[in-house]
Amino acid sequence: MQIIFNKYHGTGNDFIIIDNRELIISPDNEKMIRNLCDRHTGIGADGLILINNHEMHDFEMRYFNSDGKEGSMCGNGARCAVAYVEKSGLGKNIGTFMAIDGIHTYKISGNLISISLSDTRPPVIIDGNHFINTGSPHYIIYVLDCNNVNVYDKGSSIRWSGSFAPYGTNVNFVEKTADGISVRTYERGVENETLSCGTGVTAAAISSKWESGHGKHKVNIKTPGGNLSVSFEIADKHISGICLSGPASFVFAGVLEYK
């Protein structure tokens, strides 16, 4: 079986993207997806994205974690999917797409890809820290220095803790800086730190401005893989107009013989 693929990354968060309009890949084939994402014996990636047709929107994206299971909304993956679709001639500079959590808008300005994320509710306090769902569940822990955090050890212990059973959560370690925030994320499904997490930095940005109250906000975020920005509006205990922006880059393309 020949699989034509493209590899993209959004601030270091990397994805295999496959045009699945002809239904080449079964979304139920966890073993195949897991094998393709394996960094030692496969192509290697944090996750895999299937691009499907959609009757009402430019495309549909289905995102799978590197463990082979379909994941919740992936912000960086969506930005990479938009970059791929535009490069492939399947989409435009401005448009809409469908993801697991509903409809999203996108805009391309050079290498800057901006996507909308679904409205969300105020942070919930769990064990003294913010928990926010931005399409994926995220737990926010503030630290003095992101560079001095053992993200794997601390993140994995919280990800599997009883407070978030049975599905677990992503865990973000956030440092407030002079011009924004720095964020490192332990991602469930990948079960490790990723260089960047789009829905994670979005949750962290909202958390960092929650005490500021109503109004429009924009937060600059530094991750190990690069810089992102998040804008949103807080009004009447509701967060809307959420936009995640940052670069998305083509890495390479190829054909894989899969047996």
Secondary structure as GFF3:
##gff-version 3
##sequence-region A 1 259
A	DSSP	beta_strand	2	10	.	.	.	ID=ss1
A	DSSP	beta_strand	13	19	.	.	.	ID=ss2
A	DSSP	alpha_helix	30	37	.	.	.	ID=ss3
A	DSSP	beta_strand	47	52	.	.	.	ID=ss4
A	DSSP	beta_strand	59	65	.	.	.	ID=ss5
A	DSSP	alpha_helix	75	87	.	.	.	ID=ss6
A	DSSP	beta_strand	94	99	.	.	.	ID=ss7
A	DSSP	beta_strand	102	109	.	.	.	ID=ss8
A	DSSP	beta_strand	112	117	.	.	.	ID=ss9
A	DSSP	beta_strand	124	126	.	.	.	ID=ss10
A	DSSP	beta_strand	129	133	.	.	.	ID=ss11
A	DSSP	beta_strand	137	142	.	.	.	ID=ss12
A	DSSP	three_ten_helix	146	148	.	.	.	ID=ss13
A	DSSP	alpha_helix	151	159	.	.	.	ID=ss14
A	DSSP	three_ten_helix	162	164	.	.	.	ID=ss15
A	DSSP	beta_strand	170	177	.	.	.	ID=ss16
A	DSSP	beta_strand	180	187	.	.	.	ID=ss17
A	DSSP	beta_strand	192	194	.	.	.	ID=ss18
A	DSSP	alpha_helix	198	209	.	.	.	ID=ss19
A	DSSP	three_ten_helix	210	212	.	.	.	ID=ss20
A	DSSP	beta_strand	215	223	.	.	.	ID=ss21
A	DSSP	beta_strand	226	235	.	.	.	ID=ss22
A	DSSP	beta_strand	238	247	.	.	.	ID=ss23
A	DSSP	beta_strand	249	257	.	.	.	ID=ss24
###
